[in-house]
């Protein structure tokens, strides 16, 4: 008995190339999914503060250290200069930020957005 199949060389090379392309696509999808599960997409803001590229913990730390200026202007004239305030967060706020991260998951990365 001879060979059961006689595949030409081009078919073997084509199968190898297809396998490599599929593996690269799977790895890209896994990397994008990991990033979106753990980091805010670019240009994301929470309460007007840019948190793009940060993890949930880093985003909360940035929000906690942000000082809000309580100033009221009419044109260029300042009418009120109130006391500056800092945002306050509790331990139970971290799951809410992680929930926002899970809401941003999309098949393709988005360039802009706001989680408010």
Secondary structure, DSSP 8 states (H G I E B T S, - for coil): ---S----HHHHHHHHHHHHHHHHHHHHHHHHHHHHHHS--TT-EETTEE-TT--HHHHHHHHHH-EE--EEEETTEEEEE---EE----GGGHHHHHHHHHHT--SS--S-----
